[in-house]
Amino acid sequence: MPNLYRFYFDGQLTENQVVTLDEASAKHIWQVLRMEADDRIMITDGRGNTAVGLIRTAERHKCEVLLEQVTFSAHTQHSLHLCVAFTKNNSRNEWLLEKATELGVATITPISAARSEKVHFRHERWEKLLTSALLQSQQDYLPVLSDITPLAEVIKKFAHVEHKFIAHCIADQPRVAFAEVLKPCSETVILIGPEGDFRFDEVNLCMTNGFKPVTLGNQRLRTETAAIAACAHFNMINDGKD
């Protein structure tokens, strides 16, 4: 694909179809980028499809684009499902969502655990944040953001995944280094607990259901830092394996 400005379109991308971008994208194209009719941009639907588009109309509140060429990129063999207990600090949650998206996670599931804090779930705002991070990092797949999910349901949700881990800080319980047990080119689940950590009974429940206990290092990490550390480890072992 040529090096073009990228935009998101939540709909089907079909060659020779004219699509209308949302008002925010139209304003950015017209007011910030100063683009005009007959300029080209790239459009993604966040589901693997990308299109080279020819701008037909560029106005402050409206931008129509003719899709000239649509291509599909198959999802990578490796995928990371990040399950993390959000904090009550939404700015930290949003930082986590942005960076996890940039690192290419497949899904993000906020966990409700025994020591979780009350979270104001801002779904519309957070979806926009994910979209922005997707475009910035020039990827083709938007992470699937789930609603806040009880731990027991998270366990059931990922019962089919072979490689699954729970990170915790209970000192007298056996754990192995996350980086040492990761398998390249695999579907993987990682559970990150709340700031007060998972309780022993929660860890035991996860282990009973096939989750292996891991550590992310000797340092005591904030929840969002631990989550991003896990994403970075996963990226490193899969670099260049698409």
N, C-alpha and C positions, 0 to 999 in steps of 0.2 A: 504493500500500500504506500502511496506517496505520503510525504510528510506534510499533513494538512491539519488544521485546527479540528479538534474532535468535539462532537456534541452528542447528547443522549436523546433518544426518541423512544418513548414507551409504547411501542406498537410494532406491527409487522413491517419488515423492510422488503420491498419487492421492486425489482428493476423496472424502470420506466414509470414508476409511481411518483406522484407529487405528494409530499408530506408537509405538514405545517408544524414547525417547532413551537415549543412553549414560549410564553411571553418573555421570560427571563433570558432565554437563549437568543431570541430575536433582538432584544435590547442590547445584549452583549455584542452580537454580530454587527449591529448597525452603529451603536454609539461608541463602543470600545475598540473593536477591530476595524471599524470603518469599511466593512466589506460591502460589495454591491452586487447587483445582478451579474451573472456569468462568472463570479468567483466560485471556487470549489472548496468544499469542506468534507470532513469525514463524519459519519453518523454511526453510532452503535446502539444496539437495543439491550445490551447487558446480558444477552443470552447466546453470545457467540457469533452473532451476525454483525457485520460492518458494511457500510456502503459509502462509496464516493458519490457526493451529491453536487449538483450544479444549482447555485442559488438562482431562483426565478424572481423572487420578490424580497427585498430587504428594506424593512421599515422598522420604526421604533417598537411597535407592538406586534409585528407580524413578519414572519420569514417563511417563505415557501421554497422547498427544495426538490428538485427532480433527481431521483435516485438513478444514477447511471450504471453503477456496477456494485453488486452485492456479493460478498464472499462470506463463508462460514468457517470458523476456526473451532475444531473439535476441542473439548475440554481436556486438560492434561490428565494423565493417568493418576497423578498424585493429587490429593485434595485433603485439606485440613478443616475439620469442624471444630470451631472454637466455642466452648461452653464456659461462660464466665459469670460470676456473681457481680453485677454492677454495684457501684457505690451510690450514696445519696448525692454525691457531687457530680452534677450533669456535665460540667466542663471536662472533668476527667473521663467520664463515659464517652463523650464525643471525641476526645483525643484518641481514645482506644478504638472507636469505630473507624475513624479516619485512617489511623496507622495500620490496623488489621486489614482494611480494604486495600491499602497500598501494597501490603505484603501478600495479597492474593488469596485470602482465606475463602473457602467455599461457602460456609454458613457461619452465622453468629447466633448463638442461643444464650440469652441472659438466664442464669440459673436462679431459682429461689431455693436457698438453703436455710438451715436452722438459724444461722447467724447473719443472714442477709439483711441489709438495710432497705427501708422503703424507697422505691425508685419511681420517679415521675417519668413514665414511658412516653417519649415524644416521637411517635412513629413517623409522622409526616416530615418533621424536621430532620430526623435521623436518616430517612430514606434519601433526602436531598443531599445530606452530607456524604452518604455512601456513593451517590452518583457523582458528586464532585471529585471525590477521591479516585473513583474509577477512571474518570476522564484524565485527571492529573497524572495518574500512573500508566495511562495508555494500555489498559487491559480491556478484554472483551467480555468478561463475565462479572456480573454484579453479585456480591454476596447476598445470600438469603438471610434476612434478619427476622428471627422469630419473636413472638411475644415472650414475656417472662414465663418461664416454665419450671415447675417443681422438679427437684432433683430426681425423684422416682420416675417421672415421665421422661426426663432426659435419658435415663438409663434404658428405658423401653424404646425410645426413639432411635437409639444407635445400637440396638442389640445385634444388628446384622453386621456391624463393622468388626473386623478382626483385631485391628491395632488400635487399642483405646487405653488411655492413661488418666490417672488422677494425680494432680500435683498437690501436695500438702506439706505442712511444717511440723507435724507431730514427731518430736525428736526421737522417741524410743521405738518408733515403728520403722521397719525396714523399707528402704526406698533405693532406687537406682537413678543414675543421672539420665535425664530425659534425652540428652544428645546421644547417649550411648545405645539407647534401645530403639531409636527411630529407624524405620525402614524406608529407604528411598522408593519412589514410584508406588506408594501405597496410600490407601484411604485411611486417615488417622483422626481420632477424636482425642481432645485434651480438655480436662475439666480443671478450671481455676476457681478456687473458693473465694468467699468474702474476706474482708479485712480481718475478721476474727478467726479465719480458717474454717475448714470443714471440721465437724465433730468426729470423734472416733467411730461412732456408730454409722455415720454417713460414709466414711472411708471404707469401713468394713462391708457395708452394703454394696458399694461400687466394686470392691474386690471380689465379692461373691458373684457378681455379674460380669466378671471378666476384665475389669479395669486393673491395670498394673500401677502400683504406686511409684511416683517419680519425684525427683527434686530438680529444681532449676538453678541450684547453686547454694553456696553457704550464706549469701547475703539474704536478709529478710526484705523481700520485694513488696512494693505496693501491688494491689490486685491488677491494675492496668499494666504495670511494668512487667509483671510475671506473664501476663497474656501476650504481650508483644515479644518478650524473650522467647516464648514457645513458638510463636509465628516465625521469628527470625531463625531459630534452630531448624525448623522444618524447611524453610526456604533454602538454607545453606546446603542441606543434604540433597536437595532436589534441583539445585542450580544446573542448568544445561541439560536436564533429563527430559525435556518436553518432546 
